[in-house]
């Protein structure tokens, strides 16, 4: 019952903000927040919005497999956000875009435009649904199973709550709710860390020393070029991950485009880009402290890294207070809502503006938002029916492949002045991920090496070169 009250109370806060921000809302409010968002609120809220519920669970467990080397990628994030702020944002603001894929239509042609938007819709719907499915499974385990609520009603209820507080104000509402959710997320994280430190009998100074001296605190890898954790692979991958999955992703860019001016948007992006390093440092430090907690209590570490934090929460000993489980659920709620709500809003925006080409149709926007919520729900329930980790992993891999063509399309538009054979663009963007998959398989078969994050760069390069090599017809 306590978890149910927590969810209801949390939703009431979000709905109150939605009611306040959704008054006299129009399509311009829903899509662009009337371009009146304070940059510091966007920056703070984006930190939480960029951390999904899966991240909240998975990142602490990374230390058992790759130590703290993920921070090398986070360093790359910083440069990536700077490049997006000073390369892509000026373009988007100069063209006064509602969706970033409109640029492809202006620069390359209508088929390029539709292809870019379609790749986004496919990637975001499947990726966001998988992430939210994983979160719903965790919430079901910690909260709703004990209340006798079936999984299908958990999913329906959670998606309905998100739809209710985003259906009126859209992106304007999310700018404000993200601030609240970021506060809750990091409050929960810090209090869980405090709980672990307290249970280990340490002071905060001793905890910092314990993390720094642990063998799992290794950050940099320079000595093994074949390792996926090599510094330059991780750093450059971090740069391109941000460029593609933030700068070329309507979901991540939509809030940045609500700022009052380009300068404000650049300050917003650079600020929250820098904050990713300390944020992930906290998650990874929690992971190291948890491994020490397991060792101190003589408990075997979970085989799966994703189970490191949940197993700690559910382990019944006198040293774990009931408050910790509430904090965990609160953190998961904050992280999952702040990523799922923005995904649904961005999908609605892209569908209405890019696919239907009717940005001013308010009736269509309302119907599309319902449609997105329904499809989102169907995807989540479908994943539950499949109930296969390999299927979910395959979907994650699919999403990583589909961002490559977007990188190639935007790079071609930005760094060349040539027109493109717009008719052939959809075929190239489909062929490029397939070719990357075959190349990864071939290299793996004969060398044992499999591409990691660098596959994104390879995918984008193949798309770019293919666009350059095809015979160019006159502009569309």
FILUM-831298 format. One line per 5 residues: for each residue x, y, z of N, C-alpha, C. Coordinates in steps of 0.05 Angstrom, whole numbers. Atoms other than C-alpha are relative to their C-alpha. Layout:
BEGIN
X Y Z X Y Z X Y Z | ...
% end
This chain:
BEGIN
17 -24 0 0 0 0 17 25 0 | -17 -23 -2 57 47 16 11 8 -27 | -10 -6 27 85 41 -55 -21 13 -17 | 22 -11 15 17 55 -84 -4 30 7 | 2 -28 -9 12 119 -43 23 17 -11
-23 -14 11 82 138 -66 -5 7 -29 | 5 -5 28 63 131 -139 -22 21 -4 | 22 -19 2 -3 168 -129 9 28 7 | -9 -27 -9 30 225 -91 19 12 -20 | -19 -9 20 85 230 -143 -15 10 -24
15 -8 23 35 233 -199 -16 26 5 | 15 -24 -6 -6 286 -164 17 25 -3 | -19 -22 4 55 331 -162 4 6 -30 | -4 -4 28 67 320 -236 -25 12 -13 | 25 -9 13 -6 331 -254 -6 30 8
3 -28 -8 -7 396 -214 16 19 -18 | -17 -16 18 51 422 -255 -12 0 -28 | 12 2 26 17 398 -318 -24 19 -3 | 24 -18 1 -48 435 -301 9 29 -2 | -9 -27 0 -9 499 -288 13 8 -26
-14 -6 25 35 496 -350 -17 -4 -25 | 17 7 24 -21 470 -396 -23 20 -4 | 22 -19 4 -68 529 -387 5 16 -26 | -1 -15 26 -83 562 -455 22 -11 -18 | -21 11 17 -35 514 -488 -9 -3 -28
5 3 29 -31 512 -564 20 -20 -11 | -20 17 12 8 470 -613 28 12 3 | -26 -13 -4 64 521 -607 11 -5 28 | -8 7 -28 64 508 -532 9 -29 2 | -6 29 -1 63 433 -541 27 -7 -14
-23 7 16 118 431 -594 26 15 9 | -24 -17 -5 165 489 -574 -1 16 26 | 1 -14 -26 142 515 -506 -1 30 -3 | 1 -29 6 130 583 -539 28 14 1 | -28 -10 -1 206 590 -538 4 19 23
-2 -17 -23 203 618 -468 13 -14 24 | -10 15 -22 239 566 -426 26 12 11 | -25 -9 -12 293 591 -377 22 -21 -4 | -21 19 7 359 559 -398 9 -17 23 | -11 15 -23 380 539 -328 -19 -22 9
19 21 -6 315 501 -317 2 -23 -20 | -3 20 20 324 464 -383 25 -17 6 | -26 13 -5 397 448 -365 -3 -19 24 | 2 17 -23 380 421 -296 -19 -24 -6 | 19 21 6 320 381 -321 11 -21 -19
-10 18 20 358 351 -379 19 -21 12 | -17 19 -13 406 317 -331 -16 -25 7 | 18 22 -8 349 275 -303 -13 -13 -24 | 14 11 24 315 267 -371 19 -18 -16 | -19 16 15 379 237 -400 8 -25 15
-6 23 -16 384 186 -344 -25 -17 2 | 24 16 0 334 131 -356 -1 -18 25 | 2 19 -23 309 81 -304 19 -23 -3 | -19 21 5 353 29 -337 28 9 9 | -26 -11 -9 414 74 -325 2 -1 30
1 0 -29 394 81 -252 7 -27 11 | -5 28 -9 398 5 -245 26 -10 -10 | -22 13 13 453 -13 -294 27 11 5 | -26 -12 -2 509 37 -285 15 -9 25 | -15 9 -23 527 17 -213 12 -28 -5
-10 27 5 535 -55 -237 23 -2 -20 | -22 0 20 585 -35 -292 27 -5 13 | -27 2 -13 642 -33 -241 10 -29 2 | -9 28 -2 642 -109 -237 10 -12 -26 | -9 10 26 657 -117 -311 21 18 -13
-19 -18 14 692 -54 -336 11 21 19 | -10 -20 -19 712 -18 -272 -15 26 -4 | 13 -26 4 699 57 -278 8 12 -27 | -9 -10 26 723 61 -350 -22 14 -16 | 22 -14 13 654 85 -371 3 31 1
-5 -29 -3 677 154 -347 16 11 -24 | -14 -9 24 722 157 -409 -20 8 -21 | 22 -8 18 658 158 -450 -12 26 8 | 12 -25 -11 630 212 -405 17 24 -6 | -17 -22 8 691 255 -419 -5 7 -30
7 -5 28 675 247 -493 -26 14 -3 | 26 -14 0 604 269 -477 4 30 1 | -4 -29 -4 631 337 -456 7 13 -26 | -8 -11 26 665 350 -523 -24 -2 -19 | 23 4 18 604 322 -559 -21 22 4
20 -20 -5 557 371 -525 10 28 -9 | -11 -25 10 603 429 -541 -3 2 -30 | 2 0 29 603 409 -615 -30 4 -8 | 28 -3 6 527 403 -615 -9 29 5 | 8 -28 -7 520 471 -581 9 20 -20
-11 -21 17 564 508 -630 0 -8 -30 | 2 8 28 553 468 -694 -29 -4 -9 | 28 7 8 481 442 -695 -20 20 10 | 20 -19 -11 443 490 -649 -2 26 -17 | 2 -24 17 461 552 -691 -16 -5 -26
15 7 24 433 516 -752 -29 -2 6 | 28 4 -7 369 496 -718 -14 26 7 | 12 -26 -7 357 565 -690 -2 19 -24 | 1 -17 24 374 600 -755 -23 -7 -18 | 22 9 17 323 558 -792 -27 0 14
25 -2 -16 272 566 -735 -16 -26 -2 | 12 26 4 258 491 -736 -17 -8 24 | 16 13 -20 203 455 -698 11 -28 5 | -13 26 -2 233 387 -713 26 2 -15 | -26 -3 12 306 379 -731 2 -13 -27
-1 14 26 291 332 -790 -11 18 -23 | 8 -19 21 259 391 -827 24 10 -15 | -25 -8 13 331 410 -842 6 -18 -24 | -6 19 22 339 347 -884 -17 6 -24 | 18 -6 22 279 367 -926 10 25 -15
-9 -25 13 307 437 -939 27 -4 -14 | -27 3 12 378 413 -954 2 -23 -20 | -3 24 17 370 344 -986 -24 -8 -17 | 24 8 15 298 333 -1007 -20 -14 17 | 22 11 -16 231 305 -985 4 -29 8
-4 28 -8 252 231 -986 21 -2 22 | -20 -1 -21 313 247 -944 -13 8 27 | 14 -10 -23 268 285 -896 -17 -23 12 | 17 21 -10 218 227 -890 16 -23 11 | -17 22 -9 274 176 -883 12 6 27
-12 -8 -25 308 214 -827 -21 -1 23 | 21 1 -21 242 223 -789 -9 -28 6 | 9 28 -4 222 150 -800 21 -16 17 | -21 14 -16 289 125 -773 -2 9 30 | 3 -9 -27 278 169 -712 -24 -13 14
24 11 -11 207 144 -701 4 -30 8 | -5 28 -5 229 71 -706 19 -3 24 | -20 3 -21 290 80 -661 -11 8 27 | 9 -10 -25 256 121 -608 -23 -17 12 | 23 16 -10 192 80 -603 10 -27 12
-9 26 -10 228 13 -596 19 4 24 | -19 -5 -21 285 40 -553 -13 9 26 | 14 -10 -24 240 79 -505 -18 -21 12 | 18 21 -10 191 22 -500 15 -22 15 | -16 20 -14 245 -28 -482 10 10 27
-10 -11 -25 274 18 -429 -23 2 20 | 23 -3 -19 205 31 -399 -10 -28 8 | 8 28 -7 189 -44 -402 18 -10 23 | -18 9 -21 251 -59 -360 -7 13 27 | 7 -15 -25 231 -5 -310 -26 -11 11
25 11 -10 160 -32 -306 3 -27 13 | -6 26 -12 188 -101 -291 11 4 28 | -12 -5 -26 229 -72 -234 -21 10 20 | 21 -11 -17 170 -32 -206 -20 -22 7 | 18 22 -5 126 -94 -212 11 -17 23
-13 17 -20 176 -133 -171 1 13 27 | -3 -13 -26 185 -81 -116 -26 10 12 | 24 -14 -11 117 -49 -111 -26 -15 -6 | 28 8 7 58 -78 -149 -6 -29 3 | 5 28 -5 67 -153 -141 -11 -3 28
10 2 -27 57 -144 -66 -28 11 3 | 27 -10 -1 -7 -106 -81 -19 -16 -16 | 17 18 16 -33 -161 -127 -9 13 -26 | 7 -13 25 -34 -116 -188 14 -14 -23 | -12 13 23 -23 -153 -254 18 19 -16
-19 -16 16 34 -129 -300 -14 17 -20 | 13 -15 21 -13 -108 -355 -13 25 11 | 12 -24 -12 -49 -60 -308 22 20 9 | -22 -17 -7 18 -33 -284 8 17 -24 | -8 -14 25 38 -16 -356 -21 20 -8
21 -18 9 -30 13 -374 -2 24 19 | 2 -22 -18 -31 55 -311 23 19 -2 | -24 -18 2 40 82 -319 -1 16 -25 | 1 -15 25 31 100 -392 -23 20 1 | 23 -19 -2 -37 132 -377 8 24 17
-9 -22 -17 -5 174 -322 17 19 -16 | -17 -17 16 48 199 -370 -16 15 -21 | 16 -14 20 -3 214 -424 -17 23 13 | 17 -20 -12 -47 252 -375 15 26 6 | -13 -25 -7 6 301 -353 16 12 -23
-14 -12 23 36 312 -422 -20 8 -22 | 18 -3 23 -27 315 -466 -7 29 -5 | 8 -27 4 -40 389 -456 25 18 -5 | -22 -19 2 25 427 -444 24 -10 -16 | -22 11 15 72 379 -480 27 7 10
-28 -6 -7 144 403 -481 2 21 22 | -1 -21 -21 128 464 -437 -3 -13 27 | 4 14 -26 103 418 -382 25 -16 7 | -23 17 -5 164 373 -389 24 16 11 | -22 -17 -10 213 430 -377 -2 3 30
4 -4 -29 182 440 -308 0 -27 15 | 1 26 -14 168 367 -290 28 -13 1 | -27 11 0 240 348 -310 16 11 24 | -14 -12 -23 266 396 -257 -7 -15 26 | 10 14 -24 223 363 -203 12 -29 0
-8 28 1 242 293 -227 31 -3 3 | -29 1 -4 317 309 -229 6 3 30 | -4 -3 -29 312 333 -157 -5 -26 15 | 7 25 -13 278 269 -136 20 -22 -6 | -19 21 9 326 225 -176 26 2 16
-26 -2 -13 389 253 -145 -3 0 31 | 5 3 -29 358 259 -76 0 -30 8 | 2 28 -5 342 185 -79 28 -13 -2 | -27 12 4 412 168 -106 18 7 24 | -17 -8 -22 448 208 -52 -8 -13 27
8 13 -25 406 179 4 6 -30 0 | -8 28 1 418 108 -21 30 -3 5 | -29 0 -5 493 123 -22 5 4 30 | -3 -4 -29 486 150 49 -7 -25 16 | 9 24 -13 449 87 69 22 -22 0
-21 20 3 505 42 42 25 8 17 | -23 -10 -15 560 86 73 -4 -4 30 | 7 2 -28 525 86 140 0 -30 9 | 0 29 -6 515 10 137 28 -12 1 | -28 9 -1 589 1 124 16 12 23
-13 -12 -23 605 43 185 21 20 -7 | -20 -19 9 644 95 146 -10 28 3 | 6 -28 3 647 170 147 1 6 -31 | 0 -6 29 639 206 80 29 1 -10 | -29 -1 8 715 218 78 11 -28 -4
-9 28 2 728 144 90 -12 -13 -25 | 13 12 23 678 126 36 14 9 -26 | -14 -10 23 713 171 -15 27 -15 -3 | -26 14 0 780 139 4 -4 -29 -8 | 5 28 6 750 69 -1 -5 -4 -30
5 1 29 725 83 -72 25 4 -15 | -24 -7 14 790 115 -94 21 -22 1 | -20 20 -3 833 58 -68 -9 -28 -10 | 10 26 10 789 1 -95 12 -6 -27 | -12 9 26 818 -39 -153 -20 5 -23
20 -5 21 752 -26 -191 -2 29 -7 | 2 -29 6 764 49 -191 16 9 -24 | -15 -6 24 807 45 -253 -18 14 -21 | 15 -16 19 784 98 -303 12 -3 -28 | -13 -2 26 835 100 -360 13 -26 -9
-13 23 12 857 45 -407 15 10 -25 | -16 -9 23 915 63 -453 18 -22 -11 | -21 20 7 955 -2 -457 -10 -22 -18 | 10 22 16 909 -48 -497 -18 10 -23 | 15 -11 23 887 -25 -567 -23 -18 -7
21 18 7 844 -87 -576 -24 2 19 | 21 -2 -20 803 -72 -514 -22 20 -9 | 22 -19 6 734 -41 -524 1 24 20 | -1 -22 -20 751 1 -462 25 18 -4 | -22 -17 6 812 33 -494 -9 29 0
9 -28 -4 811 108 -479 -10 13 -25 | 8 -15 24 808 134 -550 -25 -11 -13 | 25 12 10 753 85 -570 -23 11 16 | 21 -9 -17 712 105 -510 -5 30 -3 | 3 -29 2 726 179 -515 -13 9 -26
12 -7 26 711 185 -589 -28 -10 -3 | 27 10 1 651 141 -582 -19 18 16 | 16 -18 -16 625 187 -527 -7 25 -16 | 5 -24 16 633 247 -574 -22 -6 -21 | 20 6 21 594 213 -630 -27 -9 10
26 7 -13 541 184 -584 -16 25 6 | 14 -25 -6 524 254 -562 -9 14 -26 | 8 -14 25 525 283 -632 -24 -13 -13 | 22 14 13 479 229 -658 -25 -3 18 | 23 7 -17 435 210 -599 -10 24 16
10 -25 -11 428 282 -575 -4 20 -22 | 1 -20 21 444 329 -632 -18 -7 -23 | 16 8 23 407 288 -684 -25 -15 9 | 23 13 -12 351 263 -638 -21 21 9 | 21 -19 -7 286 302 -635 -7 0 29
7 3 -28 271 276 -566 19 17 17 | -20 -14 -16 336 304 -537 3 30 -7 | -3 -28 8 336 369 -577 -24 17 4 | 24 -16 -1 264 390 -569 0 19 23 | 0 -18 -22 273 418 -500 20 23 -4
-20 -20 5 336 455 -521 -10 22 -19 | 11 -19 19 297 488 -577 -23 17 12 | 20 -17 -13 248 518 -526 13 24 14 | -14 -23 -13 301 566 -499 -6 26 -14 | 8 -26 11 290 641 -511 18 8 -23
-19 -9 21 352 649 -554 21 -22 -4 | -22 18 6 410 611 -586 20 0 23 | -20 -2 -21 458 636 -533 -10 -14 26 | 11 14 -23 412 611 -477 1 -31 -5 | 0 28 6 407 543 -512 28 -11 2
-28 8 -2 483 539 -517 9 -2 29 | -8 1 -29 492 555 -443 -13 -24 13 | 14 23 -11 440 503 -426 14 -26 -7 | -12 25 8 473 448 -467 28 -4 11 | -27 2 -11 544 462 -444 -1 -6 30
2 4 -29 522 464 -371 -7 -29 6 | 7 28 -8 486 397 -369 18 -20 -13 | -20 18 11 538 366 -415 23 -6 19 | -22 2 -19 592 379 -363 -9 -17 24 | 10 13 -24 547 352 -307 -2 -30 -3
2 29 3 544 282 -337 23 -15 13 | -23 14 -12 613 265 -312 -4 -4 30 | 4 5 -29 600 277 -237 -25 -17 6 | 24 16 -4 530 246 -244 6 -29 -2 | -7 28 3 557 181 -271 22 -9 20
-19 6 -21 615 184 -222 -14 -9 26 | 16 7 -24 563 181 -166 -11 -29 -4 | 11 26 5 529 120 -198 21 -22 2 | -22 20 -1 595 83 -207 12 -3 28 | -10 1 -28 619 101 -137 -19 -16 17
20 17 -14 554 71 -110 5 -29 -6 | -5 28 7 571 8 -149 24 -12 15 | -24 10 -16 640 2 -115 -7 -4 29 | 8 2 -28 610 15 -47 -18 -24 5 | 18 23 -2 557 -38 -60 16 -26 0
-16 24 0 610 -90 -78 14 -4 27 | -12 2 -27 645 -74 -12 -20 -8 21 | 21 8 -18 579 -81 24 -5 -30 -1 | 4 29 4 569 -150 -6 22 -16 13 | -23 14 -11 639 -170 14 0 0 31
1 -3 -29 631 -144 85 -21 -18 13 | 22 17 -11 566 -183 95 2 -29 -10 | -4 28 8 593 -246 62 -21 -10 -20 | 21 7 19 541 -245 7 13 -1 -28 | -11 4 27 558 -270 -63 -12 22 -19
9 -21 19 555 -216 -117 -19 -12 -20 | 18 10 21 496 -224 -166 15 -5 -26 | -14 6 25 517 -255 -232 -4 23 -20 | 6 -22 19 483 -199 -271 6 27 14 | -6 -26 -11 509 -128 -260 -25 16 6
25 -15 -4 438 -101 -266 -14 -7 26 | 12 9 -25 420 -140 -203 15 11 25 | -16 -8 -23 473 -107 -159 -16 18 19 | 16 -18 -16 429 -50 -134 -27 -12 9 | 25 12 -9 361 -86 -135 3 -22 21
-4 22 -20 389 -146 -96 7 12 27 | -6 -14 -25 417 -98 -44 -25 10 13 | 25 -12 -11 349 -65 -37 -17 -22 12 | 19 21 -8 311 -131 -30 12 -19 21 | -13 18 -20 362 -166 16 -9 7 28
12 -5 -26 328 -172 83 20 -5 23 | -17 2 -24 377 -157 138 -8 24 18 | 7 -22 -19 370 -112 199 14 26 -8 | -15 -24 7 420 -64 168 -13 16 -22 | 14 -14 22 373 -45 110 -27 9 10
26 -10 -9 316 0 129 -20 0 -23 | 21 1 20 250 0 93 0 26 -17 | -1 -25 14 263 72 73 16 -3 -26 | -17 3 24 316 49 23 -16 -10 -24 | 16 11 23 266 10 -19 -18 22 -11
17 -22 10 221 72 -22 17 19 -17 | -18 -18 15 280 114 -44 7 -12 -27 | -6 13 25 297 63 -97 -23 3 -20 | 24 -2 18 226 62 -125 -3 29 -9 | 2 -29 7 225 139 -123 20 7 -22
-20 -5 20 290 142 -162 -7 -12 -26 | 8 13 25 265 93 -213 -23 15 -13 | 22 -15 11 200 131 -221 9 26 -13 | -10 -26 10 236 197 -230 15 -4 -26 | -17 5 23 286 169 -280 -17 -10 -24
15 12 22 235 129 -321 -21 20 -11 | 20 -19 9 181 183 -323 13 22 -17 | -13 -23 13 230 238 -344 11 -8 -28 | -9 9 26 255 196 -403 -23 -8 -18 | 22 10 16 190 164 -425 -19 23 -9
19 -22 8 148 228 -424 11 17 -23 | -11 -16 22 197 266 -468 1 -16 -26 | 0 16 24 201 207 -516 -28 0 -13 | 27 -1 11 125 205 -524 -7 27 -12 | 5 -27 10 122 280 -534 15 4 -27
-15 -3 24 177 279 -586 -11 -17 -23 | 12 17 20 145 221 -623 -26 13 -11 | 24 -14 9 79 259 -626 7 24 -18 | -9 -23 15 115 321 -651 10 -8 -28 | -12 8 25 154 285 -705 -22 -12 -19
22 12 17 92 246 -729 -17 22 -13 | 17 -21 10 50 309 -736 14 18 -20 | -14 -20 16 103 355 -765 15 -13 -24 | -17 11 21 148 308 -805 -15 -19 -18 | 13 21 16 103 251 -828 -26 11 -12
26 -10 9 34 284 -832 2 28 -13 | -5 -28 10 62 354 -848 -23 19 7 | 22 -17 -9 6 386 -808 5 10 29 | -8 -9 -27 39 423 -750 -21 18 13 | 20 -17 -12 -20 470 -740 -26 -13 7
24 14 -4 -73 417 -734 -1 -11 29 | 1 7 -28 -90 413 -660 -15 -26 5 | 14 25 -3 -140 357 -668 17 -24 -7 | -18 22 8 -89 314 -704 21 -4 22 | -20 2 -21 -38 329 -649 -11 -16 24
12 14 -22 -86 305 -595 -4 -30 -6 | 4 27 8 -104 242 -633 27 -15 -2 | -27 13 3 -30 228 -649 12 -7 27 | -12 5 -26 -11 234 -576 -13 -25 13 | 14 24 -9 -64 181 -559 11 -24 -15
-10 23 16 -39 137 -616 28 -8 9 | -27 6 -9 33 143 -592 -1 -15 27 | 2 13 -26 12 123 -521 -10 -29 -3 | 10 27 5 -27 63 -548 22 -18 -11 | -21 16 12 30 39 -592 23 -6 20
-20 3 -21 79 50 -535 -8 -23 19 | 10 21 -18 36 6 -490 1 -27 -13 | -1 25 14 30 -48 -543 28 -11 -2 | -28 8 1 105 -50 -552 10 -12 27 | -9 10 -27 117 -58 -477 -12 -27 6
14 26 -6 65 -114 -470 11 -22 -19 | -11 20 19 94 -148 -532 27 -10 10 | -25 9 -11 163 -149 -499 -5 -19 23 | 6 17 -23 131 -181 -438 -8 -28 -11 | 8 26 12 100 -236 -482 24 -15 -10
-24 13 11 166 -249 -517 18 -10 23 | -14 7 -25 200 -249 -448 27 -13 -6 | -26 11 7 268 -261 -480 21 22 2 | -22 -19 -2 331 -224 -460 14 4 -27 | -13 -3 26 361 -239 -528 -16 18 -19
17 -17 17 302 -206 -563 4 30 8 | -3 -28 -9 310 -143 -520 28 10 -7 | -28 -8 8 386 -142 -532 0 6 -30 | 0 -4 29 372 -148 -607 -13 27 -7 | 14 -26 5 325 -88 -603 19 23 7
-20 -21 -7 379 -47 -567 20 3 -23 | -20 -1 22 428 -66 -622 -12 13 -24 | 13 -12 23 377 -48 -676 -1 30 3 | 1 -29 -4 369 21 -645 27 13 -4 | -27 -11 4 444 32 -645 7 1 -29
-5 0 29 446 14 -718 -15 22 -14 | 17 -19 15 390 60 -739 8 29 4 | -9 -28 -3 424 123 -713 23 6 -19 | -22 -4 19 483 113 -762 -9 15 -25 | 9 -14 24 444 134 -824 -7 30 6
6 -28 -7 421 198 -788 26 15 1 | -26 -13 -1 494 214 -774 10 6 -29 | -9 -3 28 511 203 -848 -15 22 -15 | 17 -20 14 452 245 -873 7 29 8 | -6 -27 -9 467 305 -829 28 8 -7
-28 -7 7 542 301 -841 2 8 -29 | 0 -6 28 530 301 -916 -12 28 -5 | 12 -26 3 484 361 -911 16 23 11 | -16 -21 -13 530 400 -865 27 5 -13 | -28 -2 8 598 386 -895 5 -1 -30
-2 -2 29 583 384 -970 -20 20 -10 | 19 -18 13 548 432 -1016 -14 -13 -24 | 12 15 22 528 379 -1067 -29 -7 6 | 26 12 -3 456 359 -1078 3 -30 2 | -1 29 -3 438 286 -1069 -22 -12 -18
21 15 14 399 235 -1109 -21 -8 20 | 19 3 -22 340 241 -1062 -16 -26 -3 | 16 24 5 304 182 -1094 13 -25 12 | -15 24 -9 359 133 -1072 7 1 30 | -8 -3 -28 369 159 -1001 -13 -21 18
11 20 -18 319 111 -967 14 -27 -3 | -13 26 4 354 51 -999 28 -1 12 | -27 -2 -12 423 75 -977 -2 -2 30 | 3 -1 -29 399 87 -906 -8 -27 11 | 6 27 -9 371 16 -902 23 -19 -4
-22 17 7 431 -16 -935 24 4 19 | -24 -6 -17 483 18 -890 0 -16 26 | -1 17 -24 463 -16 -824 3 -29 -6 | -3 28 8 457 -83 -860 29 -6 -6 | -28 4 7 527 -75 -888 18 1 25
-15 -2 -25 553 -55 -819 -2 -26 16 | 5 26 -14 522 -118 -789 17 -22 -12 | -15 20 14 554 -162 -842 30 3 5 | -28 -6 -5 621 -128 -832 8 -8 28 | -6 8 -27 618 -138 -757 1 -30 3
0 29 0 601 -211 -767 25 -11 -12 | -23 10 15 657 -221 -817 26 4 17 | -24 -6 -16 710 -187 -773 0 -18 25 | 1 17 -23 686 -226 -713 7 -29 -6 | -6 27 8 690 -292 -750 30 -5 -4
-27 4 9 761 -282 -774 21 12 20 | -19 -12 -19 793 -240 -718 -9 -3 29 | 10 2 -28 749 -251 -657 -8 27 11 | 5 -27 -10 740 -176 -651 -28 9 -9 | 26 -11 7 670 -145 -649 -1 30 6
2 -29 -3 656 -72 -658 -17 7 24 | 15 -11 -22 632 -32 -598 -14 25 -9 | 13 -25 7 608 39 -598 11 12 -27 | -11 -10 24 654 53 -657 -16 -8 -25 | 17 8 22 603 18 -701 -18 23 -9
16 -24 7 562 82 -699 15 17 -20 | -16 -17 18 618 121 -732 3 -14 -27 | -3 15 25 629 66 -784 -26 1 -16 | 26 -1 13 554 65 -800 -4 27 -13 | 3 -27 11 552 140 -809 19 5 -24
-19 -4 22 615 139 -853 -9 -14 -26 | 9 14 23 586 86 -899 -24 15 -13 | 22 -15 11 522 126 -907 10 25 -15 | -11 -25 12 562 190 -921 13 -6 -27 | -14 6 25 607 157 -973 -19 -10 -22
19 9 20 548 123 -1007 -15 23 -12 | 13 -23 10 512 189 -1013 18 16 -19 | -20 -15 17 575 220 -1043 5 -14 -26 | -7 15 23 585 164 -1093 -23 -3 -21 | 22 4 19 516 158 -1123 -3 23 -19
2 -21 20 502 197 -1186 -22 19 9 | 18 -20 -10 470 262 -1166 -17 12 -22 | 19 -13 19 409 287 -1202 -4 29 9 | 6 -28 -8 384 358 -1200 -15 1 26 | 14 -2 -26 359 382 -1133 -30 -5 -3
28 7 -1 289 358 -1115 -18 23 -9
% end
